[in-house]
Amino acid sequence: MKNKYIKTFVIILLTCLSFLGILSFQQDIFRKNDKDNLLDVVEQNNNYVIQNSIISPRNLNNIIENSDVKVIFIKTNSKPGVLIPNSIIINYNPLFSIKGNSNNISTKGQINQTLSKAGINNDDMIILYDIGNSPYVTRLFWTLKIYGHEFVKILNGGLNHWINDGYHTISHSIPTRESVYLASDKNEKMIATNENIKEAIKNENEIILDVRSKEAYNKGHIPSAINIPYQYSLTSGGIFKTFEALQKLYHPKGITPNKDAIYVYCNTGSRASFTYFVLHELLGYNNVKVYIGSHF
């Protein structure tokens, strides 16, 4: 009888240990897949091709306490009265106005210094926002992408959309602990050159897209350029239009994914980066480059 009790005890003990082992294994898997869980937070019912490049206030609110999520407010002038919780502030002008010339692309060293000071790590999920959906946000998105940061999203509608949806705000940014951020080498394939533009002027299957205002376009533009102002991609409420609405905007003008190349320009590259985001990230065009030299 005693041996029977011992045998039963051993079976129960082994069962408990097995359960704990499975639980520990599941926890390890969850930790390993934590980044995948963040990436699975995608926008529903918008049909965008690259869903992981944009996030709604609701989905941001669901992941905002995750330590791998870094929420960045892009400051251009004065700081707003309120911010989204856990926000880090990055000043736009020093990063993109190099020696007084905002046409220049930030250097690898500038990106390393700025993101390290902000406490950003290479594998962090970065959420970018400002007051609304502005070219300043897409300019930093595009810049992070050309330097190889994999996990970046834009908050659709920015701070205004967050507030309008009733989410909590704070009055100050959070303190940061300096990190060591190491950007990759610049991806030149995302950048159009002067030679690209000169060749596109003569090539009917390459598009030069001017995203400045109609007034600016009419005063002078690159030969053969088509004009679709960047803000036409937004609704009256300041959020990105749906996939179908964006197709209706661009397709009739010949801005289609089957073109050999689409080169987007403005004056400084910021508005061009906005339309790059729309075409490449939301509509899924693989043939888009920003002409940072802009209108020459």
C-alpha positions as CSV (number, residue, x, y, z in Angstrom):
1,M,0.0,0.0,0.0
2,K,2.8,2.4,0.9
3,N,4.5,1.8,-2.5
4,K,1.2,2.6,-4.2
5,Y,1.0,6.0,-2.4
6,I,4.6,6.7,-3.4
7,K,3.9,5.8,-7.0
8,T,0.8,8.1,-7.0
9,F,2.8,10.9,-5.5
10,V,5.6,10.6,-8.1
11,I,3.0,10.6,-10.9
12,I,1.4,13.8,-9.5
13,L,4.8,15.4,-9.0
14,L,5.9,14.6,-12.6
15,T,2.6,15.9,-13.9
16,C,3.0,19.2,-12.0
17,L,6.6,19.6,-13.2
18,S,5.5,18.9,-16.8
19,F,2.8,21.5,-16.5
20,L,5.2,24.1,-15.2
21,G,7.6,23.3,-17.9
22,I,5.0,23.7,-20.6
23,L,3.9,27.0,-19.0
24,S,7.5,28.2,-18.9
25,F,7.9,27.2,-22.5
26,Q,4.8,29.1,-23.5
27,Q,6.0,32.2,-21.6
28,D,9.4,32.0,-23.4
29,I,7.6,31.7,-26.8
30,F,5.5,34.7,-25.9
31,R,8.5,36.7,-25.0
32,K,10.3,35.7,-28.2
33,N,7.2,36.5,-30.3
34,D,6.4,39.7,-28.4
35,K,7.6,41.8,-31.4
36,D,5.4,39.6,-33.6
37,N,2.5,40.4,-31.3
38,L,3.1,44.1,-31.8
39,L,3.4,43.6,-35.6
40,D,0.1,41.8,-35.6
41,V,-1.6,45.0,-34.4
42,V,-2.9,46.1,-37.8
43,E,-5.6,48.3,-39.0
44,Q,-8.8,46.6,-40.0
45,N,-11.2,47.5,-42.8
46,N,-8.9,49.8,-44.7
47,N,-7.4,47.4,-47.2
48,Y,-4.0,49.1,-47.1
49,V,-1.3,46.9,-48.6
50,I,1.3,47.4,-45.8
51,Q,-1.0,47.4,-42.8
52,N,1.9,47.6,-40.3
53,S,2.9,51.1,-41.3
54,I,-0.1,52.8,-39.9
55,I,-1.9,52.6,-36.5
56,S,-5.2,53.9,-35.1
57,P,-5.6,55.6,-31.7
58,R,-7.5,52.5,-30.5
59,N,-4.7,50.1,-31.4
60,L,-2.0,52.4,-30.1
61,N,-3.8,52.6,-26.8
62,N,-3.7,48.8,-26.6
63,I,0.1,48.6,-26.9
64,I,1.2,51.9,-25.4
65,E,2.5,50.4,-22.2
66,N,4.7,47.9,-23.9
67,S,8.4,48.7,-23.2
68,D,9.3,48.0,-26.9
69,V,6.9,50.7,-28.1
70,K,8.4,54.2,-28.3
71,V,5.9,57.0,-29.0
72,I,7.6,60.0,-30.7
73,F,6.1,63.4,-31.0
74,I,7.8,65.4,-33.8
75,K,8.2,69.0,-32.6
76,T,8.4,71.7,-35.3
77,N,7.6,74.9,-33.4
78,S,6.2,75.0,-29.9
79,K,5.2,72.0,-28.0
80,P,1.4,71.4,-27.7
81,G,-0.4,71.7,-24.4
82,V,-0.9,68.0,-24.2
83,L,0.8,64.8,-25.4
84,I,0.0,61.2,-25.8
85,P,1.1,59.2,-22.7
86,N,4.7,57.9,-22.8
87,S,5.7,60.4,-25.5
88,I,9.3,61.3,-26.3
89,I,9.9,64.6,-28.1
90,I,12.2,64.9,-31.1
91,N,12.9,68.3,-32.6
92,Y,12.4,68.3,-36.4
93,N,14.4,71.3,-37.5
94,P,17.9,70.4,-36.2
95,L,17.4,66.9,-37.8
96,F,16.4,68.1,-41.3
97,S,17.7,71.6,-41.7
98,I,21.3,70.8,-42.2
99,K,23.4,74.0,-42.5
100,G,20.2,75.8,-43.2
101,N,19.4,73.6,-46.2
102,S,16.3,71.4,-45.5
103,N,16.8,69.6,-48.8
104,N,19.6,67.6,-47.3
105,I,19.1,64.1,-45.9
106,S,20.1,63.6,-42.3
107,T,23.4,61.8,-41.9
108,K,23.8,58.4,-40.4
109,G,25.6,60.1,-37.5
110,Q,22.7,62.5,-36.9
111,I,20.2,59.7,-36.8
112,N,22.4,57.7,-34.3
113,Q,22.9,60.7,-32.1
114,T,19.2,61.8,-32.1
115,L,17.7,58.3,-31.5
116,S,20.3,57.4,-28.9
117,K,19.6,60.6,-27.0
118,A,15.9,59.7,-27.2
119,G,16.5,56.3,-25.7
120,I,15.5,54.4,-28.9
121,N,16.8,50.9,-29.6
122,N,17.2,49.3,-33.0
123,D,14.5,46.8,-32.4
124,D,11.9,49.2,-30.8
125,M,8.5,49.7,-32.4
126,I,8.5,53.5,-33.2
127,I,5.1,55.3,-33.4
128,L,5.4,58.7,-35.0
129,Y,2.9,61.5,-34.6
130,D,2.4,65.3,-34.5
131,I,-0.7,67.4,-34.3
132,G,-2.3,65.9,-37.4
133,N,-1.1,63.9,-40.4
134,S,1.7,66.2,-41.6
135,P,4.7,65.8,-43.9
136,Y,7.0,66.2,-40.9
137,V,5.9,62.8,-39.7
138,T,6.3,61.1,-43.1
139,R,9.7,62.7,-43.5
140,L,11.0,61.1,-40.4
141,F,9.3,57.8,-41.3
142,W,11.0,57.8,-44.7
143,T,14.4,58.8,-43.2
144,L,14.2,56.0,-40.6
145,K,13.4,53.6,-43.4
146,I,16.3,54.6,-45.6
147,Y,18.6,54.0,-42.5
148,G,17.1,50.5,-42.0
149,H,14.8,50.8,-39.0
150,E,12.3,48.0,-39.5
151,F,9.5,48.7,-37.1
152,V,7.9,52.1,-37.7
153,K,4.3,53.2,-37.7
154,I,2.5,56.5,-38.2
155,L,-0.5,57.4,-35.9
156,N,-3.3,58.0,-38.4
157,G,-4.7,61.5,-37.7
158,G,-2.1,62.3,-35.1
159,L,-2.8,64.0,-31.7
160,N,-6.1,65.5,-33.0
161,H,-7.4,62.0,-33.8
162,W,-6.2,60.6,-30.5
163,I,-8.0,63.4,-28.6
164,N,-11.2,63.2,-30.7
165,D,-11.4,59.5,-30.0
166,G,-11.4,60.3,-26.2
167,Y,-8.1,58.9,-25.2
168,H,-6.0,60.1,-22.2
169,T,-3.4,62.8,-22.6
170,I,-0.5,64.1,-20.4
171,S,1.1,67.5,-20.1
172,H,4.8,66.5,-20.4
173,S,7.1,64.0,-22.1
174,I,8.6,61.1,-20.3
175,P,12.3,61.1,-19.1
176,T,14.6,59.0,-21.3
177,R,17.7,56.9,-20.7
178,E,20.3,57.3,-23.4
179,S,20.7,54.2,-25.6
180,V,23.2,53.2,-28.3
181,Y,21.4,53.3,-31.6
182,L,23.3,52.1,-34.7
183,A,21.7,53.0,-38.0
184,S,22.3,50.9,-41.2
185,D,24.0,52.4,-44.2
186,K,21.7,54.7,-46.3
187,N,19.5,52.8,-48.8
188,E,20.2,54.7,-51.9
189,K,17.5,52.8,-53.8
190,M,14.8,54.9,-52.1
191,I,16.3,58.1,-53.4
192,A,15.9,59.6,-56.9
193,T,18.9,61.3,-58.5
194,N,19.2,64.1,-61.0
195,E,19.9,61.6,-63.7
196,N,16.8,59.6,-62.8
197,I,14.7,62.8,-63.3
198,K,16.4,63.7,-66.6
199,E,15.7,60.3,-68.0
200,A,12.1,60.2,-66.7
201,I,11.3,63.4,-68.6
202,K,11.9,61.5,-71.8
203,N,10.3,58.2,-70.8
204,E,6.6,57.8,-71.0
205,N,6.5,54.9,-68.6
206,E,8.2,56.8,-65.8
207,I,6.2,59.3,-63.9
208,I,7.4,62.5,-62.3
209,L,4.9,63.5,-59.6
210,D,4.8,67.1,-58.3
211,V,2.9,67.1,-54.9
212,R,3.1,70.9,-54.3
213,S,0.0,73.1,-54.5
214,K,-1.6,73.8,-57.9
215,E,-0.5,77.5,-57.6
216,A,3.2,76.5,-57.1
217,Y,3.0,73.9,-59.9
218,N,1.5,76.5,-62.3
219,K,4.3,78.9,-61.6
220,G,6.9,76.4,-62.7
221,H,7.5,72.7,-62.6
222,I,9.8,69.9,-63.9
223,P,8.9,69.1,-67.5
224,S,6.3,66.3,-67.9
225,A,5.5,66.4,-64.2
226,I,1.9,65.5,-63.1
227,N,0.5,67.5,-60.2
228,I,-1.5,65.9,-57.3
229,P,-1.0,68.0,-54.1
230,Y,-0.1,65.7,-51.2
231,Q,-3.0,66.8,-49.0
232,Y,-5.5,65.3,-51.5
233,S,-4.7,61.9,-49.9
234,L,-6.4,63.1,-46.7
235,T,-10.0,63.2,-45.7
236,S,-11.6,66.4,-44.5
237,G,-11.1,65.0,-41.0
238,G,-7.3,64.8,-41.5
239,I,-6.9,61.0,-41.7
240,F,-5.7,59.0,-44.7
241,K,-8.3,58.2,-47.3
242,T,-9.3,54.5,-47.8
243,F,-7.5,52.3,-50.2
244,E,-10.3,52.5,-52.7
245,A,-10.4,56.3,-52.5
246,L,-6.7,56.6,-53.0
247,Q,-6.8,54.4,-56.0
248,K,-9.5,56.7,-57.5
249,L,-7.3,59.7,-56.8
250,Y,-4.1,58.4,-58.4
251,H,-5.1,55.9,-61.1
252,P,-6.9,58.3,-63.5
253,K,-3.7,60.4,-63.6
254,G,-1.7,57.4,-64.6
255,I,-0.1,56.9,-61.2
256,T,-0.3,53.1,-61.3
257,P,1.9,50.3,-59.9
258,N,2.8,49.0,-63.4
259,K,4.9,52.1,-64.2
260,D,8.7,51.6,-64.4
261,A,9.3,54.3,-61.8
262,I,7.5,57.1,-60.0
263,Y,9.6,60.0,-58.8
264,V,7.9,62.2,-56.2
265,Y,9.1,65.8,-55.5
266,C,8.1,69.1,-53.8
267,N,10.5,71.8,-52.6
268,T,12.2,70.2,-49.6
269,G,11.4,66.5,-49.8
270,S,8.9,66.6,-46.8
271,R,5.7,66.7,-48.9
272,A,7.2,64.3,-51.3
273,S,7.8,61.8,-48.4
274,F,4.1,62.1,-47.6
275,T,3.0,60.9,-51.0
276,Y,5.8,58.3,-51.0
277,F,4.2,56.9,-47.8
278,V,0.8,56.9,-49.5
279,L,1.9,55.2,-52.6
280,H,4.5,52.8,-51.2
281,E,3.0,51.9,-47.8
282,L,-0.7,52.3,-48.3
283,L,-1.1,51.4,-51.9
284,G,1.8,49.0,-52.1
285,Y,3.7,50.5,-55.1
286,N,7.3,49.1,-55.2
287,N,8.4,51.6,-57.9
288,V,8.4,54.9,-55.9
289,K,11.4,57.1,-55.0
290,V,11.7,60.5,-53.4
291,Y,13.5,63.2,-55.3
292,I,15.1,65.0,-52.5
293,G,16.6,67.6,-54.8
294,S,13.1,68.6,-55.6
295,H,12.1,71.3,-58.0
296,F,15.1,72.3,-60.0
